[in-house]
Amino acid sequence: MKYAISVHYNSKTHTIYAEQGKTLAAILREHGFPVDMPCGGNGTCGKCGIRVSVDGGKPAAQKACRLQIAADTAVWLDRAQRERV
């Protein structure tokens, strides 16, 4: 099943689609969005932290390298937008 991911980046909203089971970091990178992962996606550095709202829920901080897509998702990549959410 494909899920919609609304990516808020550079003051624009981009909608991309992804299959269940991939990490959000992998999906974002595949679509050309920047994700900082100096630890290689091992979940140890915390640099891939972003704001995420899953299935319309309240936005929360998540590690993009650890979050697997299983529902429609909204993501905030800009620093200013992450702080407002």
LUMNU-890222 format. One record per residue (C-alpha): residue in three letters; x, y, z. Coordinates in pm, whole numbers. Example, Ala and Ser with C-alpha at 12.3 -4.5 7.8 and 13.67 -1.06 7.14 Angstrom:
<site code="Ala" px="1230" py="-450" pz="780"/>
<site code="Ser" px="1367" py="-106" pz="714"/>
This chain:
<site code="Met" px="0" py="0" pz="0"/>
<site code="Lys" px="125" py="350" pz="-82"/>
<site code="Tyr" px="105" py="634" pz="166"/>
<site code="Ala" px="111" py="1009" pz="105"/>
<site code="Ile" px="391" py="1205" pz="266"/>
<site code="Ser" px="349" py="1584" pz="280"/>
<site code="Val" px="697" py="1733" pz="300"/>
<site code="His" px="713" py="2094" pz="421"/>
<site code="Tyr" px="1044" py="2230" pz="291"/>
<site code="Asn" px="1164" py="2572" pz="171"/>
<site code="Ser" px="825" py="2727" pz="248"/>
<site code="Lys" px="651" py="2484" pz="10"/>
<site code="Thr" px="461" py="2162" pz="57"/>
<site code="His" px="559" py="1869" pz="-163"/>
<site code="Thr" px="355" py="1549" pz="-174"/>
<site code="Ile" px="540" py="1225" pz="-238"/>
<site code="Tyr" px="424" py="864" pz="-212"/>
<site code="Ala" px="596" py="565" pz="-56"/>
<site code="Glu" px="537" py="200" pz="19"/>
<site code="Gln" px="497" py="80" pz="376"/>
<site code="Gly" px="808" py="-42" pz="554"/>
<site code="Lys" px="1073" py="200" pz="426"/>
<site code="Thr" px="1229" py="445" pz="667"/>
<site code="Leu" px="1133" py="807" pz="631"/>
<site code="Ala" px="1501" py="900" pz="589"/>
<site code="Ala" px="1540" py="662" pz="293"/>
<site code="Ile" px="1223" py="793" pz="129"/>
<site code="Leu" px="1319" py="1157" pz="174"/>
<site code="Arg" px="1668" py="1098" pz="33"/>
<site code="Glu" px="1526" py="906" pz="-266"/>
<site code="His" px="1318" py="1214" pz="-349"/>
<site code="Gly" px="1609" py="1457" pz="-312"/>
<site code="Phe" px="1533" py="1603" pz="31"/>
<site code="Pro" px="1822" py="1660" pz="273"/>
<site code="Val" px="1849" py="1434" pz="576"/>
<site code="Asp" px="2158" py="1466" pz="795"/>
<site code="Met" px="2269" py="1119" pz="911"/>
<site code="Pro" px="2637" py="1118" pz="1015"/>
<site code="Cys" px="2584" py="788" pz="1200"/>
<site code="Gly" px="2473" py="618" pz="878"/>
<site code="Gly" px="2116" py="568" pz="996"/>
<site code="Asn" px="2202" py="376" pz="1313"/>
<site code="Gly" px="1988" py="604" pz="1530"/>
<site code="Thr" px="2278" py="708" pz="1752"/>
<site code="Cys" px="2353" py="1070" pz="1658"/>
<site code="Gly" px="2005" py="1229" pz="1654"/>
<site code="Lys" px="2097" py="1456" pz="1361"/>
<site code="Cys" px="1806" py="1327" pz="1150"/>
<site code="Gly" px="1552" py="1457" pz="1401"/>
<site code="Ile" px="1248" py="1612" pz="1232"/>
<site code="Arg" px="888" py="1700" pz="1319"/>
<site code="Val" px="636" py="1443" pz="1203"/>
<site code="Ser" px="259" py="1409" pz="1217"/>
<site code="Val" px="137" py="1056" pz="1149"/>
<site code="Asp" px="-218" py="1007" pz="1022"/>
<site code="Gly" px="-325" py="1358" pz="1124"/>
<site code="Gly" px="-202" py="1326" pz="1482"/>
<site code="Lys" px="-18" py="1585" pz="1688"/>
<site code="Pro" px="327" py="1665" pz="1546"/>
<site code="Ala" px="617" py="1521" pz="1744"/>
<site code="Ala" px="993" py="1493" pz="1716"/>
<site code="Gln" px="1110" py="1169" pz="1552"/>
<site code="Lys" px="1432" py="1026" pz="1413"/>
<site code="Ala" px="1382" py="995" pz="1037"/>
<site code="Cys" px="1624" py="700" pz="1022"/>
<site code="Arg" px="1407" py="499" pz="1263"/>
<site code="Leu" px="1054" py="590" pz="1156"/>
<site code="Gln" px="903" py="339" pz="915"/>
<site code="Ile" px="611" py="459" pz="706"/>
<site code="Ala" px="281" py="287" pz="788"/>
<site code="Ala" px="31" py="572" pz="740"/>
<site code="Asp" px="-11" py="907" pz="569"/>
<site code="Thr" px="249" py="1141" pz="717"/>
<site code="Ala" px="338" py="1511" pz="729"/>
<site code="Val" px="703" py="1611" pz="773"/>
<site code="Trp" px="865" py="1949" pz="851"/>
<site code="Leu" px="1226" py="1980" pz="732"/>
<site code="Asp" px="1294" py="2357" pz="762"/>
<site code="Arg" px="1436" py="2462" pz="1098"/>
<site code="Ala" px="1187" py="2750" pz="1134"/>
<site code="Gln" px="892" py="2524" pz="1045"/>
<site code="Arg" px="1010" py="2247" pz="1282"/>
<site code="Glu" px="1022" py="2496" pz="1568"/>
<site code="Arg" px="670" py="2631" pz="1496"/>
<site code="Val" px="510" py="2289" pz="1489"/>
